Amino acid sequence: MKTVLKTFAAALLFGVAAMGVAKADQVKIGVAAEPYPPFTSPDATGKWVGWEVDFIDAVCAEEKLDCVITPVAWDGIIPALTTKKIDLIVSSMSITDERKKTIDFSDKYYNTPTAIIGPKDQKFGATPDDLKGKVIGVQVSTVHAVYAKKHFTGAQEIKEYQTQDEANNDLAAGRLDAVQADSIALGEFLKTDQGKACCDLKGMVAPDDEVLGPGVGAGVRKEDTALKEKINAGIKAIRASGKYDEISKKYFDFDIYGGATQSN
């Protein structure tokens, strides 16, 4: 009987330990709780899909992490990370020195230019002189908001929106003269019926690495060095294996890893 009890106790302890490992390996992946195609969007069933979802799924599979997509309001996504409501931000977040004061980042996993779009019937570019006197829409708490306030000081107004969709909708409705955001996200908008009808690309903004950063990385708590190392190892592995390119080719006809400046 004692042998049976010892065996049962050992099995119970092993089960508890295994549960502990599984729980430790679960990673809550924070994404902005609004559509941001082609990177992250809920489909008709509510499942989150897109390039970044496929990317982080591949990284998590490589590193044997149990990753769960967790939508969070964009302007609260860093506080959600620091208060441990999520474990990782994978939401087109640019790596910047300002953000590094609060959180850390994985290695870069993509980098694309920053663009200006505006009404099709107006001809202008993406320079400060071109945007002088105009009302420019940007998403709140993004590098674009910071960039516009720094470089487009001659604008009539820099108007901030909670979501990129709201800015795009106001541009289409004639309440804005221009919108600044990531070129891929704006390109997706310009492909829609609404975007085709109203707007076109005006150009790419001048680089500013201090504001726009070197690219997009996964946001991680400063103390979570083990998780950061796993994500970096996963990024390196899927790039070396060709999985990264395989995923990217489903969405893009160019190299998303390179580029000049970036995203949110």
PLY file of the C-alpha trace (Angstrom):
ply
format ascii 1.0
element vertex 264
property float x
property float y
property float z
element edge 263
property int vertex1
property int vertex2
end_header
0.00 0.00 0.00
2.84 2.36 0.88
4.43 1.64 -2.50
1.15 2.47 -4.26
0.82 5.70 -2.28
4.41 6.68 -3.05
3.84 5.97 -6.74
0.62 8.01 -6.70
2.33 10.90 -4.88
5.21 10.87 -7.33
2.80 10.87 -10.26
0.85 13.73 -8.69
4.01 15.75 -8.14
5.11 15.07 -11.72
1.70 16.20 -12.99
1.83 19.41 -10.95
5.35 20.07 -12.20
4.28 19.46 -15.77
1.34 21.85 -15.32
3.78 24.41 -13.95
5.99 24.10 -17.02
3.02 24.42 -19.36
1.81 27.49 -17.54
5.29 29.04 -17.56
5.57 28.47 -21.30
2.23 30.11 -22.14
2.78 33.56 -23.61
0.01 36.12 -23.99
0.66 37.93 -27.26
-0.70 41.48 -27.13
-2.06 42.90 -30.38
-3.91 46.18 -30.90
-7.63 45.50 -30.55
-8.57 46.87 -33.96
-8.07 45.72 -37.56
-4.60 46.56 -38.88
-4.42 44.64 -42.14
-2.43 42.90 -43.42
-0.66 42.49 -40.09
-3.39 41.68 -37.55
-7.18 41.53 -38.00
-10.07 39.45 -36.66
-11.77 37.33 -39.30
-15.53 36.68 -39.54
-15.31 34.14 -36.70
-13.31 36.47 -34.45
-10.04 34.60 -34.94
-7.01 36.87 -35.33
-5.24 36.47 -38.65
-2.58 38.28 -40.69
1.13 38.39 -41.37
2.14 39.16 -37.78
-0.11 36.38 -36.45
1.48 33.87 -38.85
4.93 35.22 -37.98
4.57 34.92 -34.20
2.87 31.51 -34.55
5.96 30.30 -36.41
8.31 31.77 -33.79
6.31 30.21 -30.95
6.21 26.83 -32.68
9.98 26.98 -33.19
10.58 27.76 -29.51
7.79 25.45 -28.22
5.89 28.30 -26.60
2.13 28.15 -26.03
1.17 31.55 -27.46
-2.29 33.07 -27.13
-3.38 36.19 -29.04
-4.71 38.79 -26.58
-6.28 41.98 -28.01
-5.55 45.19 -26.07
-6.36 48.84 -26.80
-3.36 50.32 -28.59
-2.88 53.29 -26.27
-2.84 50.92 -23.28
-0.72 48.15 -24.74
2.57 49.11 -23.02
0.88 49.43 -19.58
-0.75 46.05 -20.23
2.73 44.60 -20.75
4.34 46.20 -17.71
1.42 45.13 -15.46
1.67 41.55 -16.79
-1.75 41.43 -18.46
0.17 40.37 -21.56
3.69 38.97 -21.98
4.71 40.20 -25.42
3.66 42.97 -27.80
3.49 41.85 -31.43
1.63 44.74 -33.00
3.84 46.58 -35.51
5.51 48.51 -32.69
8.59 50.47 -33.75
11.74 50.09 -31.66
12.50 53.54 -30.25
14.74 54.90 -27.50
11.73 56.53 -25.85
9.91 53.21 -25.54
13.10 51.52 -24.36
12.91 53.66 -21.23
9.93 51.51 -20.21
10.20 48.19 -22.06
12.70 46.14 -24.02
12.46 44.76 -27.57
13.35 41.66 -29.49
15.48 41.93 -32.60
13.84 43.66 -35.57
11.40 41.45 -37.45
10.29 43.86 -40.17
10.87 47.39 -41.42
8.89 49.37 -44.01
8.70 53.04 -45.03
6.41 55.69 -43.59
3.98 57.30 -46.03
1.63 60.23 -46.53
-1.68 59.82 -48.36
-4.24 62.45 -49.29
-7.15 63.34 -51.62
-6.71 62.27 -55.24
-7.73 65.70 -56.55
-4.93 67.47 -54.64
-1.30 67.37 -55.75
1.32 67.63 -53.00
4.21 65.64 -51.57
5.40 64.45 -48.16
7.73 67.29 -47.15
7.12 69.87 -44.40
6.56 72.53 -47.06
4.02 70.32 -48.85
2.06 69.81 -45.64
2.16 73.41 -44.43
-1.31 74.64 -43.51
-2.87 71.18 -43.77
-4.79 69.10 -41.22
-2.88 65.82 -40.79
-4.33 62.70 -39.21
-2.23 60.24 -37.19
-2.92 57.43 -34.76
-2.41 58.32 -31.09
0.63 56.94 -29.24
2.49 56.07 -32.46
5.82 57.15 -33.90
3.77 58.89 -36.60
2.19 61.22 -34.07
5.64 62.05 -32.70
7.12 62.50 -36.18
4.32 64.76 -37.41
4.55 67.00 -34.34
8.32 67.27 -34.77
8.56 67.76 -38.54
5.23 69.20 -39.67
5.18 72.24 -37.39
3.67 74.34 -40.17
0.54 72.17 -40.33
-2.75 73.74 -39.38
-3.42 70.84 -37.01
-2.04 67.40 -36.14
-5.20 65.47 -35.32
-4.83 62.26 -33.31
-7.17 59.26 -33.56
-7.59 56.18 -31.41
-7.39 53.88 -34.44
-5.94 54.09 -37.94
-9.37 53.30 -39.40
-10.81 56.46 -37.83
-8.10 58.60 -39.42
-8.60 56.95 -42.80
-12.37 57.41 -42.60
-12.02 61.11 -41.81
-9.65 61.53 -44.74
-12.17 59.84 -47.04
-14.92 62.08 -45.65
-12.93 65.23 -46.41
-12.27 66.15 -42.79
-8.50 65.74 -43.19
-6.00 66.87 -45.79
-3.52 64.04 -45.23
-2.78 60.96 -43.15
0.62 59.65 -42.06
1.16 55.97 -41.22
3.06 52.85 -42.23
3.20 52.51 -46.01
1.89 48.92 -46.04
-1.10 49.71 -43.81
-1.95 52.74 -45.93
-1.44 50.70 -49.08
-4.07 48.25 -47.85
-6.49 51.14 -47.31
-5.83 52.47 -50.81
-6.79 49.05 -52.21
-10.28 49.23 -50.66
-13.24 50.71 -52.53
-13.23 53.64 -50.11
-9.51 54.23 -50.55
-9.61 53.93 -54.33
-12.42 56.45 -54.53
-10.89 59.13 -52.34
-7.18 59.03 -52.04
-3.70 58.31 -53.34
-0.10 58.08 -52.18
1.65 61.45 -51.84
5.09 60.13 -50.94
7.37 58.80 -48.19
8.50 61.01 -45.32
12.18 61.81 -44.80
13.99 59.37 -42.47
14.37 60.17 -38.77
15.83 57.18 -36.96
15.57 58.91 -33.59
11.75 59.02 -33.92
10.91 56.20 -36.32
13.53 53.74 -35.08
15.35 50.95 -36.94
12.27 48.78 -37.44
9.60 46.79 -35.65
10.32 44.46 -32.74
8.36 42.45 -30.19
7.92 44.41 -26.96
8.96 42.56 -23.82
9.35 43.44 -20.14
12.89 44.46 -19.26
13.22 41.64 -16.72
11.99 38.92 -19.09
15.41 38.23 -20.61
14.72 34.51 -21.10
11.60 35.23 -23.16
13.47 37.85 -25.19
16.22 35.31 -25.94
13.64 32.73 -27.03
11.91 35.20 -29.38
15.24 36.29 -30.86
16.25 32.66 -31.35
12.89 31.96 -32.99
13.20 34.93 -35.36
16.71 33.83 -36.35
15.60 30.23 -36.87
12.59 30.96 -39.10
14.64 33.36 -41.20
17.38 30.75 -41.63
14.91 27.95 -42.46
13.02 29.97 -45.07
9.78 29.92 -43.04
9.85 33.71 -42.68
10.02 34.17 -46.46
7.34 31.53 -47.00
4.96 33.42 -44.72
5.83 36.81 -46.20
5.23 35.69 -49.80
1.58 35.04 -48.92
1.14 38.74 -48.20
3.86 40.74 -49.96
5.76 40.83 -53.25
8.79 42.54 -51.70
11.22 42.06 -48.81
9.40 43.23 -45.69
12.45 42.57 -43.51
14.41 45.45 -45.07
13.16 48.96 -45.74
13.89 52.40 -44.47
11.71 53.43 -41.59
8.61 52.11 -39.98
5.31 51.62 -38.42
3.55 52.39 -35.16
0 1
1 2
2 3
3 4
4 5
5 6
6 7
7 8
8 9
9 10
10 11
11 12
12 13
13 14
14 15
15 16
16 17
17 18
18 19
19 20
20 21
21 22
22 23
23 24
24 25
25 26
26 27
27 28
28 29
29 30
30 31
31 32
32 33
33 34
34 35
35 36
36 37
37 38
38 39
39 40
40 41
41 42
42 43
43 44
44 45
45 46
46 47
47 48
48 49
49 50
50 51
51 52
52 53
53 54
54 55
55 56
56 57
57 58
58 59
59 60
60 61
61 62
62 63
63 64
64 65
65 66
66 67
67 68
68 69
69 70
70 71
71 72
72 73
73 74
74 75
75 76
76 77
77 78
78 79
79 80
80 81
81 82
82 83
83 84
84 85
85 86
86 87
87 88
88 89
89 90
90 91
91 92
92 93
93 94
94 95
95 96
96 97
97 98
98 99
99 100
100 101
101 102
102 103
103 104
104 105
105 106
106 107
107 108
108 109
109 110
110 111
111 112
112 113
113 114
114 115
115 116
116 117
117 118
118 119
119 120
120 121
121 122
122 123
123 124
124 125
125 126
126 127
127 128
128 129
129 130
130 131
131 132
132 133
133 134
134 135
135 136
136 137
137 138
138 139
139 140
140 141
141 142
142 143
143 144
144 145
145 146
146 147
147 148
148 149
149 150
150 151
151 152
152 153
153 154
154 155
155 156
156 157
157 158
158 159
159 160
160 161
161 162
162 163
163 164
164 165
165 166
166 167
167 168
168 169
169 170
170 171
171 172
172 173
173 174
174 175
175 176
176 177
177 178
178 179
179 180
180 181
181 182
182 183
183 184
184 185
185 186
186 187
187 188
188 189
189 190
190 191
191 192
192 193
193 194
194 195
195 196
196 197
197 198
198 199
199 200
200 201
201 202
202 203
203 204
204 205
205 206
206 207
207 208
208 209
209 210
210 211
211 212
212 213
213 214
214 215
215 216
216 217
217 218
218 219
219 220
220 221
221 222
222 223
223 224
224 225
225 226
226 227
227 228
228 229
229 230
230 231
231 232
232 233
233 234
234 235
235 236
236 237
237 238
238 239
239 240
240 241
241 242
242 243
243 244
244 245
245 246
246 247
247 248
248 249
249 250
250 251
251 252
252 253
253 254
254 255
255 256
256 257
257 258
258 259
259 260
260 261
261 262
262 263
